[in-house]
Structure formats: C-alpha cells, structure tokens
Amino acid sequence: MTTLQDLEQRIDRLEKLAEDLIKKVARVNVENFYLSQRVTALEQGYEYPMKTSS
C-alpha cells in the first residue's frame, strides 16, 4: 500500500519535472522568437547577427 509520504515524494518529483519543463518550453519559445526575427530580417535583405552561445 502506498503511504502518504510516498505520495508526497511523488508529488514533489512531479512538481520539479513540471518546473523543468516550463523552463525548457520558455527557452524554446525565446529561441523560436529569435529565429523568426532572423528569418524576417534575412527575407528583407538585412544581415542579422548570429546569436552567440552563452
């Protein structure tokens, strides 16, 4: 039988996974925005600086 402590630990792990997923989605959204801006600039004939990895 699952104890209350086991359930609390599972909830904690799921909350951590959800937080990590939110951070990853936010990072991908920023990257997609950057790339869309770069594509738009290139389509208009402008040079758009490459993003440097940090």
C-alpha positions as CSV (number, residue, x, y, z in Angstrom):
1,M,0.0,0.0,0.0
2,T,1.2,3.5,-0.9
3,T,1.9,5.7,2.1
4,L,1.2,9.3,2.4
5,Q,4.9,10.0,2.5
6,D,5.4,8.1,-0.8
7,L,2.6,10.2,-2.4
8,E,4.1,13.4,-1.2
9,Q,7.5,12.4,-2.7
10,R,5.9,11.6,-6.0
11,I,4.1,15.0,-6.0
12,D,7.4,16.7,-5.2
13,R,9.1,14.9,-8.1
14,L,6.2,15.8,-10.5
15,E,6.3,19.4,-9.4
16,K,10.1,19.5,-10.1
17,L,9.5,17.9,-13.5
18,A,6.8,20.4,-14.3
19,E,9.1,23.3,-13.3
20,D,11.9,21.9,-15.5
21,L,9.5,21.5,-18.4
22,I,8.2,25.1,-18.1
23,K,11.8,26.4,-18.2
24,K,12.6,24.3,-21.3
25,V,9.5,25.5,-23.1
26,A,10.3,29.1,-22.2
27,R,13.8,28.6,-23.6
28,V,12.5,27.1,-26.8
29,N,10.0,30.0,-27.2
30,V,12.8,32.5,-26.9
31,E,14.9,30.7,-29.4
32,N,11.9,30.4,-31.8
33,F,11.3,34.2,-31.5
34,Y,14.9,34.9,-32.2
35,L,14.9,32.7,-35.3
36,S,11.7,34.2,-36.6
37,Q,13.2,37.7,-36.2
38,R,16.3,36.5,-38.1
39,V,14.3,35.0,-40.9
40,T,12.2,38.1,-41.2
41,A,15.4,40.3,-41.4
42,L,17.0,37.9,-43.9
43,E,13.9,38.0,-46.1
44,Q,14.0,41.8,-46.1
45,G,17.7,41.7,-47.1
46,Y,19.2,42.6,-43.8
47,E,22.1,40.9,-42.1
48,Y,21.0,39.7,-38.7
49,P,23.9,38.9,-36.3
50,M,24.3,35.3,-35.2
51,K,23.4,34.7,-31.6
52,T,26.4,33.6,-29.6
53,S,26.0,30.7,-27.3
54,S,26.4,31.7,-23.7
